[in-house]
Amino acid sequence: MRFTEYELTAALTGAAKAVLAAQRKDVRRGKADIDTVWDELDRYQRFQILDQLGGQLLPVLVALPDVEVAPGTRPSYTDREVSETVEALVDDSVGKLRRAVIVKTRTALVQTALAHLPPRQDPDALIVPDHL
């Protein structure tokens, strides 16, 4: 699937915030807002999270099959489509159990990233100023 840089960034950031929220006890208990916690991280801490997730998410997002996306909507994939794409990218050298766990968790992570994609814009409706 072809995504814009903005779409990939939004998907990766959304997945990173979801992972961070699952790891932080204060966010899980509702004592802190995930956006506040994310903003309090320094740039290097955010980079580390995004770098680790990017190695797992970006190859799968790029390998997803092309689908028609109407302007104003997000691309959607079934768990089966995502799971098959993840399975094709997982290394065969891992054991059966580890492979099953990797496929299951990456499928959930990719679905989380896809849920954070912004709605697709209509390229014909974009207005570019003439005075540039």
C-alpha positions as CSV (number, residue, x, y, z in Angstrom):
1,M,0.0,0.0,0.0
2,R,1.2,3.5,-0.8
3,F,1.0,5.8,2.2
4,T,2.2,9.4,2.4
5,E,5.0,10.4,4.8
6,Y,2.4,12.2,6.9
7,E,0.1,9.1,7.1
8,L,3.0,6.8,8.1
9,T,4.2,9.3,10.7
10,A,0.7,9.6,12.1
11,A,0.2,5.8,12.2
12,L,3.6,5.2,13.8
13,T,3.1,8.0,16.4
14,G,-0.4,6.7,17.3
15,A,0.9,3.1,17.7
16,A,3.8,4.5,19.8
17,K,1.4,6.3,22.1
18,A,-0.7,3.2,22.5
19,V,2.4,1.1,23.5
20,L,3.6,3.8,25.9
21,A,0.1,4.0,27.4
22,A,0.1,0.2,27.9
23,Q,3.5,0.4,29.6
24,R,2.9,3.3,31.9
25,K,0.9,2.5,35.1
26,D,-0.2,6.2,35.6
27,V,-1.7,6.3,32.2
28,R,-3.5,2.9,32.5
29,R,-5.0,4.1,35.8
30,G,-6.2,7.3,34.3
31,K,-3.9,9.5,36.5
32,A,-2.1,10.9,33.4
33,D,-3.0,11.8,29.9
34,I,-1.0,10.0,27.2
35,D,-0.5,13.2,25.2
36,T,0.9,14.9,28.3
37,V,3.2,12.0,28.9
38,W,4.3,11.9,25.3
39,D,5.0,15.6,25.3
40,E,7.1,15.2,28.5
41,L,9.4,12.7,26.9
42,D,12.5,14.3,25.4
43,R,13.2,14.0,21.7
44,Y,15.7,11.1,22.2
45,Q,13.2,9.1,24.2
46,R,10.5,9.5,21.6
47,F,13.0,8.6,18.9
48,Q,13.9,5.4,20.7
49,I,10.2,4.3,20.9
50,L,9.5,5.3,17.2
51,D,12.7,3.6,16.0
52,Q,11.9,0.3,17.7
53,L,8.3,0.3,16.4
54,G,9.2,1.5,13.0
55,G,11.3,-1.6,12.4
56,Q,8.3,-3.7,13.1
57,L,5.5,-1.6,11.6
58,L,6.8,0.1,8.5
59,P,7.7,-3.1,6.5
60,V,4.2,-4.5,7.1
61,L,2.4,-1.2,6.3
62,V,4.3,-1.0,3.0
63,A,3.7,-4.6,2.1
64,L,-0.1,-4.4,2.7
65,P,-2.1,-4.9,-0.5
66,D,-3.3,-1.9,-2.4
67,V,-6.9,-1.0,-1.7
68,E,-9.1,1.8,-3.1
69,V,-9.6,4.5,-0.5
70,A,-12.3,7.1,-1.0
71,P,-11.4,10.6,0.0
72,G,-12.4,11.3,3.6
73,T,-12.0,7.7,4.7
74,R,-9.2,5.5,6.0
75,P,-7.8,2.4,4.4
76,S,-9.1,-0.7,6.3
77,Y,-7.9,-4.2,6.3
78,T,-9.2,-7.4,7.9
79,D,-7.2,-9.1,10.6
80,R,-6.6,-11.9,8.1
81,E,-5.1,-9.6,5.5
82,V,-2.8,-8.0,8.0
83,S,-1.9,-11.4,9.6
84,E,-1.0,-12.9,6.2
85,T,1.2,-9.9,5.4
86,V,2.9,-10.2,8.8
87,E,3.4,-13.9,8.4
88,A,5.1,-13.4,5.1
89,L,7.6,-11.0,6.7
90,V,8.4,-12.9,9.9
91,D,11.8,-14.8,9.8
92,D,11.4,-18.6,9.4
93,S,14.3,-19.3,11.8
94,V,12.1,-18.7,14.9
95,G,10.2,-21.6,16.5
96,K,6.5,-22.2,16.0
97,L,5.3,-20.8,19.3
98,R,7.5,-17.6,19.0
99,R,6.4,-17.2,15.4
100,A,2.7,-17.4,16.5
101,V,3.3,-14.8,19.2
102,I,5.1,-12.5,16.9
103,V,2.4,-12.7,14.2
104,K,-0.4,-12.1,16.8
105,T,1.2,-9.1,18.5
106,R,2.4,-7.5,15.2
107,T,-1.0,-7.9,13.7
108,A,-2.6,-6.1,16.7
109,L,0.1,-3.4,16.5
110,V,-0.5,-2.9,12.8
111,Q,-4.2,-2.6,13.3
112,T,-3.6,0.0,16.0
113,A,-1.4,1.9,13.6
114,L,-4.0,1.7,10.9
115,A,-6.6,3.0,13.3
116,H,-4.5,6.1,13.8
117,L,-4.2,6.9,10.1
118,P,-5.7,10.3,9.2
119,P,-8.5,10.3,6.6
120,R,-7.3,10.3,3.0
121,Q,-7.6,13.7,1.3
122,D,-8.8,14.2,-2.2
123,P,-5.8,15.2,-4.3
124,D,-8.0,17.1,-6.7
125,A,-9.5,19.3,-4.0
126,L,-6.1,20.5,-2.7
127,I,-5.7,24.2,-3.1
128,V,-2.1,25.5,-3.7
129,P,-1.5,29.2,-3.5
130,D,-0.3,30.8,-6.7
131,H,2.0,33.3,-5.0
132,L,4.7,30.7,-4.1
